[in-house]
Amino acid sequence: MKDEARSLGKGISITLLVLFGATCIFPASCEDMSFGPQTTGGEPLWGLLTAADAASSNLSAIEAALVDASIALSGSGIDGPAAVGILSNLTMADASVIDCITIDANGTVREVQPASFEAIKGVNLKRQRHVNDTINSRLYSGFHFIMSVEGLNAIDSEMPVFDKDGTFIGTVSFMFNSSDFFERILAPYQPAGDSKIWVMTADDGTILYETDPSQQFLNKSSDVYQPYPSILELINRISSERTGYGTYEFLDQSHQETIHNGCYWTTIPNMGTEIRILLTLELDPKI
């Protein structure tokens, strides 16, 4: 059994070297040859990949629930008690839910659950780009990080709805709290100490989840990051590279001292907002 375990460990290490090493083929282009999959070991990197898979699986479950709701609304229509019942059932797809709504072909909210968000009924949401795109294309477009009309930073997904004759009648959406979602999903994979797994958008580096709550929803333009050019440079790389690794300096979890970190990242598959999931490892100051 020990030999099998060693063999498995070697296999994992080789897999991770191929995955992350592909971003650093030529030594001259690598910023820090003392940090990388060849020095980190397989266990923390495997934790990152399994965490990414868990996040993807849970997003897929929400997508499946949206498909089921869209099919049900095809028969019931997007208004009335039956539609409300379908939305109520949809809210149970994930504990991080904020609300679920139906939107007509003009972009107007028709029904909402839970009832505590009834105030948004009648509001037109076509000014939200992902809603407008779904209505115009009549195609599903994945998960989108938005500032909602409810006044919340959230992730939203719109599924088109067609009646039984195939006529487009609107969309059904599932909106959820990204921090709550990723905190729950990633908790089993979190490493110890100042090392952590966290999540950000690729476009402007907005943090969707951080174990340090003070960094939630900050981005690369936030004041706290400006004194640390290495983290700004790394965020630029993370924005353009779907998978990779690098090093940077930033404050520890207590914000009392600056520490040297290594970082790996990969991408959670999604047609909407590009989402990176990252592993930060506290490094020896000498590295």
N, C-alpha and C positions, 0 to 999 in steps of 0.2 A: 504493500500500500504506500509506503514511503517513496518508493521508486516511481509509482504512478503519480503521486502528488508532485514530485520534483519534475516529472515529465510534463504534467499539466501546467505547472508554473512556467517552465521554459516555453511551452506553446503559447501561453498568454503573453509572455514577454515579447516573443517574436511577432505576434499579431499586433501588439501595441507599437512596437518599433516600426513596423510597416505603416501603420495608420498615422502615427504622429511624426515618424521620421521622414515621411514623404515631404513634409514642409521644410525640411532642412537638409537638402541633398548635398549642397556644396558647403564645406566647412567655413570658407571665407565669408559666406553670407549669414552665418549663424552668430547671433549677438553674444551668446554665452555658452561655449562648448562644455562648460562644467555642469550645465543643467540640461536635462532632456530625458527621454524614455530609457536611454541606456544607463542612467544613473538613478532614476527614481524607483524602479522596481514595478512589478506588475500589479500589486494589490490596490494601491490608490487609483491607478489608471483604470483598472477593471471596475472599480467602484464608480468612477465617472461615467463609463460607458453603460453600466447597468442602471445608473440613475437616469441617464438620458433615455434609455429604453423604457424605463418605468414611466417617465413623463410622457413619452410618445404614446405609450399604451393607454394612458389615462385620457389623453387628448382624443385618441381614436375612439374611446368609449363614449365621449361626449358627441363626437361626430355621428356615431351610430345611433345615439339617442335622438339627435336632430333629424336624421333620415327617417326614423320611425315616426317622429312627430309630424314631419312633412307629409308622409304617406297618410297618416290619420287625418290631418287637416285637409287633405285632398277630398276626403269624403264629407267632412263636417263643415268645411268652410272656415275662414279665419275669424269669424265673429260668433258671439253667442255662447251659451253655457257649455256646449260640447267643446268648443275651442278652448274655453277657460279650463275645462277638465284635462284636456290634452297638455296644456301649458303647465298645469299643476303637477301632472305626472312627470313632465320634462324637468322640472326643478329638482327632482330627486336623482338626476343623472350624476351629480357631483355635489359634495358638501360645500364647495366654495361658491356655489351659485349666488348671484346677486338678484337677477330676475330673468324671466323668459317672456318674450313678447311676440305678437304677430304684427306685421306691417303690411299695408296694402300696396298695390302697384304704384300708387302715387307717393309712397314714402310715409304715410300717416300711421301712427300706432293705433291698432284696433283693440287688442286685448293684452292684458299683462298679468303676470303672477310672479311673486305673491301680491296680494291685494294692497299691501302697504305702499306699492309703487303706482297705484291707480292714477296718481296725478299726471303721469306722462301719457295717458290715453288722449288721443287727439293731437299730440305733438308730431310735427313733420320732421323726419330724420334724414331726408335726402341730402342735407348739407354734410352729413357724415360720409366720407368718401367711400368706405367699404359698403355702406348701405346703398348708396347711389350706384356703385359698380355692380352690385348683385342684382339690383332692379334692372339696370340697362343690359347686362350680359345674360341674366337669368341663369347664371352658373354659380356653383359653390366656390368660395374663394379662401377658405381656411380661417385661421384665427388672427384677429387684429387687435393690437394694443391701442386703446383709445382713451380720451377723456369723455365720459358719458354725459348725457343730459341730466342724469341723476347727480352729477357733480363728483364722480368717482373715477380714479384711474382704474381701468379694468381691461380684461380681454373679452372680446365679443366675436361670435361666429354666426353668420347668417346663412340659412339654408333656403333656397327657393322653394315655393309651393305652387303646384299646378292642380287645377281641378281635374275631374275625371275625364274631361274632354281634351286635356292637355293644354288648357289655356293658363297662362301665368296669372296668378291672383295675388302674389305677394311673397313675403318671407316669414320664417320663424327663426327666432334668435335665442341663443344661450349666452348670457353674460356672466362672468365670474371674476372673483377677486384673485388676481395673479399671485399675490403674496401668500394668501391662505392655501391656494392650490399647490404651489411649489414647496411651501414649508412642509405640508403633509406628505407629499410624494417623495421628497428628498431626505426627510428625517432619517430613514433607516440606513442611508448611505453616507451620512455626514462623518468626516474624519474627526479626530480629536484635536484639542488645542486651538491654535489660531488658523489651522488649516480648515478649509470649508468648500462646499459646493454651492454655487450661486448662479443666477440667471440674469441675462441682459439682452436688450435688443441689439441687432447688428447696426442699425442705421445711425443712431446718435448715442449709443451706449447707455440708454436708459435702463436702470436696474429694476428688474421685475421682482426679484427676490434676493435678499441678503440676510445672513444670520445676524448682521448688525443693523437693527431697525432704523438707525439714523441715516442709513444710505439708501433706503427704499425710494425709488423713483427719481434719484439723482441721475445726472448724465454727465458726459465728458465736459460740458460747459459749466458744471457746478463749481462754485468757488473752492470747495474743499480739495479738489483735485489739481488745481492750477499750480501749486508749489511743487508738484511732483511730475516733472516732464517724462519720466520713464513710464508712468501709468498712462499718460496721454498718448505717447507713442504706441504703447501696446494696444490701447483701445482702437487706434487707427488700423492696426494690423488685424485685430479681431473683427472689425467691421468688414474688411475685404477678404479675409481668409476663413473658410468654413471650418477648418480644423488646424490646430497649431499649438505652439507653446512658446513661452518667453519668460522674462523676469522683470520685476519692477519693485520700487520701494513705495511704501505707504504706511499709514498708521496701523498699529495693532488694534485688536478688538476693543481695548480700553481707551484708545486714542491718547495714550500716554507717551508712546515712543514710536519712532520710525523703524520698521523692520524690512528685511529683504525677503521677497516672495518669489516663488516660481509659479507659473500658471499654465494650465492646459485648457484647451477648449474644443468643443465640437458643436455640431448644429442639430437642433431638434427639427425633424422634417415638418414643414408647414408651408402652405401656399401663400399665406398672408404675411404678417410681420416676421422677418427673419429673426429667429431666437437662438442665441448661443447659451450653452450651459458650460460652466467653467469650474475647474478645480484649482484652488489656490493652496499652495503648500508653503509653510514658513520654512525658510532656508537658514542655514548657518550664515552668520554675517560675513564669513570669509569667502563664501562662494561668489 
